[in-house]
Amino acid sequence: MLNYIIKRLFYGFLVFIGVVTIVFLLFNVLPGDPARMMLGQRADSASVAAINKDLGRDKPLFEQYLGYLNDLSPVSIHHLKNDDAFWFLDREKYPEAKKLFTIGKDRVVVLKYPYFRRSYQTKQRVSEILFEAFPKTALLAVVSISIALILGLIIGVFSALHRDSIFDRIALVFSVSGMAIPSFFAAILFAWVFAYLLADYTHLSMFGSLYTVDDFGRGEYINLKNLILPAVVLGIRPLAIVVELTRSSLLEVLSSDYIRTAKAKGLSKRKVIINHAMKNALNPVVTAISGWLASLMAGAVFVEYVFDWKGVGVAIVNALTKYDFPVVMGAVLFISVILVFINIAVDIIYAWLDPRIRLS
């Protein structure tokens, strides 16, 4: 099992390096000069050159790429004496850096947090922007996937146990419809129906984030009511997937030989389903949920924007409209790290559920 975990961690690291490379190349060949974006109408040749030098954009592309990897790496190498070099220990960038050891006379290896650069527009550290927005996106994703898992398993099991019934047919129609509806369209539709047409009954708002400013000047307070519509909309597609997979997988397992043997031994239907059928039937569901977590993150961009949920999705959209590339790059990499670790965790869970995976 340990070798399997190490192998999955190594593959995850390779995936992350590939994502970093693609993101860096993509955003460094796009048109636009960050220095002129930062200076606006005050831009002149000397100021633009100074900003580009400070950003490291006056260096060859490969050197910029190595510098970006050095910034992202928790263990990095820096020059101590030559401030004109591309790497140097900058306390403004790395205030928490701890010296590990020196290499020669002018280089030091340090331990630090990954540095995602600074926003072109606000000069705020990208990590601060992301850590401020991420808890809201994480809450939205967790609530959405919880809704999808709980309701999906219940509906899928009931549908499989009552195959070809009216309930089963309705569940199949729902599954197909749920997978076909884009997140942004569902968000607009739900906002219009439940927060506009039926607002007098639902008391839901078309816009609103986790925190709401008190009308009487008493600060912010948590408003969980604003979570309902975004979470339901974001959970529609994974819910449809879980229903369909649970139903089909459970039907396949129930027709297997060992289930017939368990029934022949006199076990009750409830024990057969819970103790024997469900464990094997959950394998494809667990795998699908890991893939749909990536879709949840992508769909959250549109859902958050429609409902004005101040999470990572809104931060990405705002950064794109202002060509604030460091924020977009940092958000993509931040989400990529999360997804890599989620996929590794799901692979480990899957290997635990089915030991044959570790041998393949």
C-alpha positions as CSV (number, residue, x, y, z in Angstrom):
1,M,0.0,0.0,0.0
2,L,2.9,2.4,0.8
3,N,4.4,1.9,-2.6
4,Y,1.1,2.6,-4.2
5,I,0.7,5.9,-2.2
6,I,4.3,7.0,-3.2
7,K,3.6,6.2,-6.8
8,R,0.4,8.3,-6.8
9,L,2.2,11.2,-5.1
10,F,4.9,11.1,-7.8
11,Y,2.3,11.1,-10.6
12,G,0.5,14.0,-8.9
13,F,3.7,16.0,-8.7
14,L,4.3,15.4,-12.4
15,V,0.8,16.6,-13.2
16,F,1.3,19.7,-11.1
17,I,4.6,20.5,-12.9
18,G,2.8,20.1,-16.2
19,V,0.0,22.5,-15.1
20,V,2.6,25.1,-13.9
21,T,4.4,24.9,-17.3
22,I,1.2,25.3,-19.3
23,V,-0.2,28.1,-17.2
24,F,3.1,30.0,-17.2
25,L,3.5,29.7,-21.0
26,L,-0.1,30.6,-21.7
27,F,-0.1,33.8,-19.7
28,N,3.3,34.9,-20.8
29,V,2.5,34.7,-24.5
30,L,-0.8,36.6,-24.2
31,P,-0.8,40.1,-25.6
32,G,-0.6,43.0,-23.1
33,D,2.1,44.7,-21.0
34,P,1.5,44.3,-17.3
35,A,3.7,47.4,-16.6
36,R,1.5,49.6,-18.7
37,M,-1.6,48.1,-17.1
38,M,-0.2,48.9,-13.6
39,L,0.9,52.5,-14.6
40,G,-2.1,53.4,-16.7
41,Q,-2.0,56.9,-18.2
42,R,1.2,57.6,-16.2
43,A,3.2,55.1,-18.3
44,D,6.4,56.2,-19.8
45,S,9.4,54.2,-21.2
46,A,11.5,54.5,-18.1
47,S,8.7,53.6,-15.7
48,V,7.7,50.7,-17.9
49,A,11.2,49.4,-18.1
50,A,11.6,49.7,-14.3
51,I,8.4,47.8,-13.6
52,N,9.3,45.0,-16.1
53,K,12.7,44.7,-14.4
54,D,11.0,44.4,-11.0
55,L,8.7,41.8,-12.4
56,G,11.5,39.9,-14.0
57,R,10.0,40.3,-17.4
58,D,13.2,41.8,-18.9
59,K,14.8,38.3,-18.7
60,P,14.6,35.5,-21.3
61,L,11.4,33.4,-21.1
62,F,13.2,30.3,-19.8
63,E,14.9,32.3,-17.0
64,Q,11.5,33.7,-16.1
65,Y,10.1,30.2,-16.0
66,L,12.9,29.1,-13.6
67,G,12.2,32.1,-11.5
68,Y,8.5,31.3,-11.3
69,L,9.3,27.7,-10.3
70,N,11.7,29.1,-7.7
71,D,8.9,31.3,-6.3
72,L,6.4,28.5,-6.1
73,S,8.8,25.9,-4.6
74,P,8.7,25.6,-0.8
75,V,12.5,25.0,-0.9
76,S,14.2,27.5,-3.2
77,I,17.7,29.0,-4.0
78,H,18.5,32.7,-3.8
79,H,21.4,35.0,-4.3
80,L,22.4,37.0,-1.3
81,K,24.8,39.6,-2.8
82,N,23.9,40.3,-6.4
83,D,20.6,42.2,-6.4
84,D,20.7,42.3,-10.2
85,A,20.5,38.5,-10.4
86,F,17.1,37.0,-11.1
87,W,17.1,35.2,-7.7
88,F,17.7,37.1,-4.5
89,L,16.4,36.9,-1.0
90,D,13.6,39.5,-1.0
91,R,12.0,39.9,2.4
92,E,9.0,41.7,0.9
93,K,8.3,38.6,-1.1
94,Y,9.4,36.0,1.5
95,P,9.0,37.5,5.0
96,E,8.7,34.1,6.5
97,A,11.7,32.5,4.8
98,K,14.0,30.4,7.0
99,K,17.6,29.7,6.0
100,L,18.4,26.0,5.6
101,F,22.0,26.1,4.4
102,T,24.3,28.0,2.0
103,I,25.8,27.0,-1.3
104,G,29.2,28.6,-1.9
105,K,29.6,32.2,-0.8
106,D,26.6,34.0,-2.4
107,R,23.7,31.5,-2.5
108,V,21.3,30.3,0.2
109,V,18.7,27.6,0.3
110,V,15.6,28.7,2.1
111,L,12.3,27.2,3.3
112,K,9.3,29.4,2.6
113,Y,5.7,29.4,1.6
114,P,5.0,29.3,-2.1
115,Y,5.0,32.8,-3.5
116,F,2.2,33.4,-6.2
117,R,3.4,37.0,-6.9
118,R,1.3,40.1,-6.4
119,S,-1.8,41.5,-8.1
120,Y,-1.1,43.9,-10.9
121,Q,-4.0,46.0,-9.9
122,T,-4.1,46.0,-6.0
123,K,-0.4,45.1,-5.3
124,Q,-1.9,42.6,-2.8
125,R,-0.2,39.2,-2.5
126,V,-2.2,36.7,-4.6
127,S,-2.0,34.2,-1.8
128,E,-3.9,36.7,0.5
129,I,-6.6,37.2,-2.2
130,L,-7.0,33.4,-2.6
131,F,-7.0,32.6,1.1
132,E,-9.7,35.2,1.7
133,A,-11.9,33.9,-1.1
134,F,-11.2,30.1,-0.9
135,P,-13.2,29.3,2.3
136,K,-16.4,30.5,0.6
137,T,-15.8,28.4,-2.5
138,A,-14.8,25.4,-0.3
139,L,-18.0,25.8,1.7
140,L,-20.1,26.0,-1.4
141,A,-18.4,22.9,-3.0
142,V,-18.6,20.8,0.2
143,V,-22.3,21.6,0.7
144,S,-23.0,20.9,-3.0
145,I,-21.2,17.6,-3.1
146,S,-22.8,16.6,0.2
147,I,-26.2,17.3,-1.2
148,A,-25.3,15.3,-4.3
149,L,-23.9,12.3,-2.4
150,I,-26.7,12.0,0.2
151,L,-29.6,12.5,-2.2
152,G,-27.9,10.7,-5.0
153,L,-27.2,7.6,-3.0
154,I,-30.8,7.5,-1.6
155,I,-32.4,8.1,-4.9
156,G,-30.0,5.7,-6.8
157,V,-30.5,2.9,-4.3
158,F,-34.3,3.3,-4.2
159,S,-34.4,3.4,-8.0
160,A,-32.3,0.2,-8.3
161,L,-34.5,-1.6,-5.8
162,H,-37.7,-0.5,-7.6
163,R,-36.4,-1.0,-11.2
164,D,-38.8,0.1,-14.0
165,S,-41.2,1.7,-11.5
166,I,-42.6,5.3,-12.0
167,F,-40.0,6.5,-9.5
168,D,-37.2,4.8,-11.4
169,R,-38.3,6.4,-14.7
170,I,-38.5,9.9,-13.2
171,A,-35.0,9.4,-11.7
172,L,-33.6,8.5,-15.1
173,V,-35.2,11.5,-16.7
174,F,-33.8,13.7,-14.0
175,S,-30.3,12.2,-14.4
176,V,-30.3,12.9,-18.1
177,S,-31.6,16.4,-17.7
178,G,-29.2,17.2,-14.8
179,M,-26.2,16.2,-16.9
180,A,-27.3,18.2,-19.9
181,I,-28.0,21.6,-18.2
182,P,-25.0,23.9,-18.1
183,S,-24.2,25.4,-14.7
184,F,-24.5,29.0,-15.7
185,F,-27.9,28.4,-17.4
186,A,-29.2,26.6,-14.3
187,A,-27.9,29.4,-12.1
188,I,-29.8,32.0,-14.1
189,L,-32.9,29.9,-14.2
190,F,-33.0,29.1,-10.5
191,A,-32.3,32.7,-9.6
192,W,-35.1,33.9,-11.8
193,V,-37.7,31.3,-10.6
194,F,-36.9,31.0,-6.9
195,A,-35.4,34.4,-6.1
196,Y,-37.6,36.6,-8.3
197,L,-40.9,35.0,-9.3
198,L,-41.3,33.1,-6.0
199,A,-39.3,35.5,-3.8
200,D,-42.4,36.2,-1.6
201,Y,-42.6,32.5,-0.7
202,T,-38.9,31.5,-0.6
203,H,-37.5,34.7,0.8
204,L,-34.3,34.0,-1.2
205,S,-32.1,36.6,-2.8
206,M,-30.7,36.6,-6.3
207,F,-27.4,38.0,-5.1
208,G,-25.5,37.7,-1.9
209,S,-22.4,36.1,-0.4
210,L,-21.7,34.3,2.9
211,Y,-21.3,37.5,4.8
212,T,-23.9,40.3,4.7
213,V,-23.4,43.8,6.0
214,D,-25.8,44.7,8.7
215,D,-28.2,47.6,7.8
216,F,-27.8,49.2,11.2
217,G,-24.0,49.4,11.0
218,R,-23.3,46.6,13.4
219,G,-20.8,44.9,11.1
220,E,-21.0,41.7,9.1
221,Y,-22.9,38.6,9.9
222,I,-23.1,35.1,8.3
223,N,-26.1,34.7,6.1
224,L,-26.4,31.0,5.3
225,K,-29.7,31.6,3.4
226,N,-27.6,32.9,0.5
227,L,-25.9,29.5,0.3
228,I,-29.0,27.6,-0.6
229,L,-29.4,28.5,-4.3
230,P,-25.7,28.4,-5.3
231,A,-25.3,25.0,-3.5
232,V,-28.4,23.5,-5.1
233,V,-27.4,24.7,-8.6
234,L,-23.8,23.6,-8.3
235,G,-25.0,20.2,-7.0
236,I,-27.4,19.4,-9.8
237,R,-24.9,17.8,-12.2
238,P,-23.0,15.7,-9.6
239,L,-26.4,14.6,-8.1
240,A,-27.5,13.4,-11.5
241,I,-24.2,11.5,-12.0
242,V,-24.4,9.9,-8.5
243,V,-28.0,8.8,-9.1
244,E,-27.2,7.2,-12.4
245,L,-24.0,5.5,-11.3
246,T,-25.5,4.2,-8.0
247,R,-28.5,2.7,-9.8
248,S,-26.5,1.0,-12.6
249,S,-23.7,-0.2,-10.3
250,L,-26.1,-1.6,-7.7
251,L,-28.1,-3.4,-10.3
252,E,-25.0,-5.0,-11.6
253,V,-23.8,-6.0,-8.2
254,L,-27.2,-7.4,-7.2
255,S,-27.1,-9.8,-10.2
256,S,-23.7,-11.2,-9.3
257,D,-23.1,-14.7,-7.9
258,Y,-21.9,-13.8,-4.4
259,I,-25.1,-11.8,-3.8
260,R,-27.2,-14.8,-4.8
261,T,-25.1,-16.9,-2.5
262,A,-25.7,-14.5,0.4
263,K,-29.4,-14.6,-0.3
264,A,-29.4,-18.4,-0.4
265,K,-27.8,-18.5,3.1
266,G,-30.9,-16.8,4.4
267,L,-29.5,-13.3,5.0
268,S,-32.2,-10.6,5.0
269,K,-32.4,-8.2,2.0
270,R,-31.3,-5.3,4.1
271,K,-28.1,-7.1,5.3
272,V,-27.3,-8.2,1.7
273,I,-27.6,-4.7,0.4
274,I,-25.8,-2.9,3.2
275,N,-23.1,-5.5,4.1
276,H,-22.4,-6.9,0.7
277,A,-23.8,-5.0,-2.2
278,M,-23.1,-1.3,-1.3
279,K,-19.4,-1.6,-0.7
280,N,-18.7,-2.8,-4.2
281,A,-21.4,-0.6,-5.8
282,L,-19.7,2.5,-4.3
283,N,-16.4,2.1,-6.2
284,P,-17.5,3.8,-9.5
285,V,-19.4,6.5,-7.4
286,V,-16.2,7.4,-5.5
287,T,-14.2,7.6,-8.7
288,A,-16.9,9.8,-10.4
289,I,-17.1,12.1,-7.4
290,S,-13.3,12.8,-7.7
291,G,-13.7,13.8,-11.3
292,W,-16.7,15.9,-10.6
293,L,-14.9,17.9,-7.9
294,A,-12.9,19.4,-10.7
295,S,-16.1,20.2,-12.5
296,L,-17.5,21.7,-9.3
297,M,-14.5,24.1,-9.2
298,A,-15.0,25.0,-12.8
299,G,-18.7,25.4,-12.5
300,A,-18.3,27.4,-9.4
301,V,-16.8,30.2,-11.4
302,F,-20.1,30.7,-13.3
303,V,-22.4,30.0,-10.3
304,E,-20.5,32.3,-8.0
305,Y,-20.6,35.1,-10.7
306,V,-24.3,34.8,-11.2
307,F,-25.2,34.8,-7.5
308,D,-22.3,37.2,-6.6
309,W,-20.9,34.7,-4.2
310,K,-17.5,36.2,-3.2
311,G,-15.4,33.2,-3.7
312,V,-12.5,32.1,-6.0
313,G,-14.8,32.1,-9.0
314,V,-15.6,35.8,-8.7
315,A,-12.0,36.6,-8.0
316,I,-11.0,34.8,-11.3
317,V,-13.7,36.6,-13.3
318,N,-12.7,40.0,-11.9
319,A,-9.0,39.4,-12.5
320,L,-9.7,38.3,-16.1
321,T,-11.7,41.5,-16.9
322,K,-8.7,43.5,-15.6
323,Y,-6.0,41.4,-17.2
324,D,-4.7,40.7,-13.7
325,F,-2.8,37.6,-14.7
326,P,-1.0,36.8,-11.5
327,V,-4.3,36.4,-9.7
328,V,-5.7,34.1,-12.5
329,M,-2.4,32.1,-12.6
330,G,-2.4,31.7,-8.8
331,A,-6.0,30.7,-8.7
332,V,-5.6,28.0,-11.4
333,L,-2.5,26.6,-9.7
334,F,-4.1,26.8,-6.2
335,I,-7.2,24.8,-7.5
336,S,-4.8,22.4,-9.4
337,V,-3.0,21.5,-6.1
338,I,-6.3,20.9,-4.4
339,L,-7.6,18.7,-7.2
340,V,-4.3,16.7,-7.4
341,F,-4.5,15.9,-3.7
342,I,-8.2,15.1,-3.9
343,N,-7.5,12.7,-6.7
344,I,-4.7,11.0,-4.8
345,A,-6.9,10.7,-1.7
346,V,-9.7,9.2,-3.9
347,D,-7.2,6.7,-5.5
348,I,-6.1,5.6,-2.1
349,I,-9.7,5.1,-1.0
350,Y,-10.5,3.3,-4.2
351,A,-7.5,1.0,-3.6
352,W,-8.7,0.3,-0.1
353,L,-12.2,-0.6,-1.4
354,D,-10.7,-2.8,-4.1
355,P,-7.3,-4.3,-3.3
356,R,-6.9,-5.4,-6.9
357,I,-6.1,-1.8,-7.8
358,R,-2.8,-1.9,-5.9
359,L,-1.7,-4.9,-7.9
360,S,-2.4,-3.5,-11.3
